[in-house]
Amino acid sequence: MAVKFPQRLREISEYIFQLFAKTANAQPMGELCEWLGIRAGDTYYVNKYLNGEYKIHAGFFAGMRYLKTAYGSGLMPKLMGTYEAQVHPWLTNVGKKYSTVLNIGSAEGDYAVGLAWKFPNLNVIAYDISPQARNLCGQLMRLNQVKNVAIRSLFTAGDMTKYRGPTLIICDVEGEEINLLDPQKHPALLNFDYIIETHDHIRPVTNRLISKFRQTHTHTVITAGKRKQETHPEYKKIPPSIFSHLTDENRKSRNPKWLRLQRKK
């Protein structure tokens, strides 16, 4: 059981330990961080609670092998299988409903490689402007022996007209989605379905996107809340405070949103 500090003392201790806690991978240091209620390093948690296995342990992508790092997000929620779990029900029929998925802002490829691994007949294009992200995506592909992903940099106007079959766009571009996904400039965008992580804390775009696609698409908006351990019985042996650490997605927004746009029949 972690020590309970007075609030001010806890803030001071967290400030000090945050200087090294993320690299606290050795067992003694990890145990000390855990006792103090401070976040330890990923290696420590993987070894203690995930049998030392770098794979996705539960959820929609359970069984997929994973890297020892993530790009632009926390690694542990992805290994736990809780990362953006509220979106996963939207992915269930992707392999049957679509021939192509365009993942714009693909990072290390959790969705791009995950969907290609889950649905081998799916054609997936992973777009990311970061060379590091593209490199990691290639590593994740090779790790899982996935062949049906192409890695690209920019999503261009040419890409908007290239894919004519049933196509899903999964988009996470940190507030630029309002400029990128503009059907008034690019009418071909009306041919796709979408799952978009919006970033209203950066730029209020959710309602604007709904308005842009209102005539042609239905919409659904969901938000993420704190993960509840009782809904993840596979992790019932993990102490609640540690479960909270491991599933914390460390988001700047306290109320992140995902927008689903589906073409009207």
PELINZI-V668292 format. One record per residue. N is the residue number from 1. PSI is psi in radians with two decimals (NA if undefined). NEAR is the number of other C-alpha atoms within 8 Angstrom. D_LAST is the distance of its C-alpha to the last C-alpha in whole Angstrom. Layout:
N|PSI|NEAR|D_LAST  N|PSI|NEAR|D_LAST
This chain:
1|2.33|3|55  2|2.61|7|54  3|2.49|7|57  4|1.92|5|56  5|2.68|6|57  6|2.63|6|58  7|-0.86|6|55  8|-0.75|6|57  9|-0.66|8|59  10|-0.75|9|55  11|-0.74|8|54  12|-0.79|8|57  13|-0.66|8|57  14|-0.70|9|53  15|-0.76|8|54  16|-0.84|8|57  17|-0.41|10|55  18|-0.29|10|52  19|-0.46|7|54  20|-0.06|8|54  21|-0.63|12|52  22|-0.32|11|49  23|0.20|8|52  24|1.28|12|53  25|-0.36|13|52  26|2.60|7|56  27|-0.92|7|56  28|-0.74|6|59  29|-0.69|10|57  30|-0.73|13|54  31|-0.67|8|56  32|-0.79|8|57  33|-0.72|14|54  34|-0.71|12|53  35|-0.63|10|56  36|-0.11|9|55  37|0.41|9|52  38|2.56|11|51  39|2.18|10|48  40|-3.00|15|50  41|2.77|12|49  42|-0.71|11|46  43|-0.72|8|48  44|-0.84|13|50  45|-0.71|11|47  46|-0.77|12|46  47|-0.68|10|49  48|-0.70|8|50  49|-0.26|8|46  50|0.44|10|44  51|0.42|7|47  52|0.23|9|47  53|2.11|7|44  54|1.47|11|42  55|2.94|11|39  56|2.11|15|36  57|-0.27|10|37  58|3.03|12|34  59|-2.88|10|30  60|-0.64|6|27  61|0.38|10|30  62|2.31|10|33  63|-0.31|8|35  64|2.31|10|34  65|2.63|10|37  66|2.84|10|38  67|3.02|9|40  68|0.22|6|43  69|2.83|5|41  70|2.70|10|38  71|2.02|9|37  72|0.24|5|36  73|2.97|7|36  74|2.55|11|38  75|-0.74|10|39  76|-0.75|9|39  77|-0.53|13|36  78|-0.75|10|34  79|-0.61|13|37  80|-0.41|13|37  81|0.22|14|33  82|-0.13|12|32  83|2.13|9|31  84|0.67|7|28  85|-0.41|9|27  86|-0.35|8|25  87|-0.40|8|22  88|-0.64|9|23  89|-0.44|7|21  90|-0.24|7|18  91|-0.15|7|19  92|-0.78|7|20  93|0.30|7|17  94|-0.73|8|17  95|-0.46|10|19  96|-0.57|6|17  97|-0.50|7|14  98|2.65|12|15  99|-0.43|12|18  100|2.47|13|19  101|2.24|14|20  102|1.95|12|21  103|1.76|14|24  104|2.07|13|25  105|0.95|11|28  106|-0.22|16|29  107|-2.34|14|32  108|0.02|13|34  109|0.44|13|31  110|-0.77|8|30  111|-0.80|8|26  112|-0.96|14|27  113|-0.65|14|29  114|-0.80|11|28  115|-0.66|10|25  116|-0.64|15|27  117|-0.69|10|29  118|-0.64|7|27  119|1.54|8|25  120|-0.35|8|27  121|-0.01|8|25  122|2.44|13|23  123|2.07|10|23  124|2.32|15|24  125|2.16|13|25  126|2.09|15|28  127|2.27|15|28  128|2.37|14|31  129|-0.20|9|34  130|2.13|8|37  131|-0.64|7|39  132|-0.76|6|40  133|-0.75|14|36  134|-0.67|16|35  135|-0.77|9|39  136|-0.65|12|38  137|-0.72|14|35  138|-0.69|10|36  139|-0.74|9|39  140|-0.64|14|36  141|-0.87|12|35  142|-0.65|8|38  143|-0.62|9|39  144|0.14|9|36  145|0.74|6|37  146|2.29|12|33  147|-0.29|5|33  148|0.65|10|29  149|2.30|13|29  150|2.40|7|30  151|2.22|10|31  152|2.95|10|31  153|-1.47|9|32  154|2.47|7|30  155|2.03|9|27  156|3.00|6|27  157|-0.58|7|25  158|-0.62|6|26  159|-0.51|8|24  160|-0.46|11|21  161|-0.10|8|21  162|-0.66|6|22  163|1.96|8|19  164|-0.29|7|17  165|3.14|7|15  166|2.03|9|13  167|2.39|14|15  168|2.29|12|15  169|2.19|13|18  170|2.07|11|20  171|2.27|13|22  172|1.61|11|26  173|0.55|9|28  174|0.83|8|30  175|-0.25|11|29  176|-0.01|7|28  177|-0.53|13|24  178|-0.56|10|24  179|-0.65|6|26  180|-0.72|6|24  181|1.31|7|21  182|1.68|11|21  183|-0.27|11|18  184|-0.65|6|21  185|-0.61|5|23  186|1.49|9|21  187|-0.39|8|18  188|-0.39|9|17  189|-0.33|10|16  190|-0.18|10|13  191|-0.14|8|12  192|2.79|12|13  193|2.82|12|12  194|2.54|12|15  195|2.00|12|18  196|2.17|12|20  197|1.99|11|24  198|2.80|14|25  199|1.19|14|28  200|-0.37|11|29  201|-0.35|6|33  202|-0.80|7|33  203|2.21|7|31  204|1.70|9|28  205|-0.32|12|25  206|-0.94|10|22  207|-0.57|7|22  208|-0.69|9|22  209|-0.73|9|19  210|-0.76|10|17  211|-0.72|7|18  212|-0.56|10|18  213|0.17|12|14  214|-0.67|9|13  215|-0.43|5|12  216|-0.29|8|9  217|2.50|10|9  218|2.82|10|10  219|2.64|10|13  220|2.39|7|16  221|2.32|8|19  222|2.73|8|22  223|2.84|9|26  224|2.44|9|29  225|-3.14|5|32  226|2.41|5|35  227|2.36|8|35  228|2.16|6|36  229|-0.53|10|39  230|-0.32|6|38  231|0.03|5|35  232|1.25|8|36  233|-0.37|7|39  234|-0.27|6|39  235|0.45|8|41  236|-0.37|9|43  237|-0.18|5|46  238|2.30|8|46  239|2.46|7|47  240|-0.71|7|45  241|-0.60|7|46  242|-0.70|9|46  243|-0.70|11|42  244|-0.74|9|41  245|-0.84|8|43  246|-0.45|9|41  247|0.03|12|38  248|2.08|10|38  249|0.00|8|36  250|0.89|6|38  251|2.54|6|35  252|-0.57|4|37  253|2.38|7|34  254|-0.17|5|35  255|1.08|7|31  256|2.60|12|29  257|2.63|12|25  258|2.35|12|22  259|2.21|14|19  260|2.18|11|15  261|2.17|13|12  262|2.35|10|9  263|2.40|11|6  264|2.50|6|4  265|NA|2|0
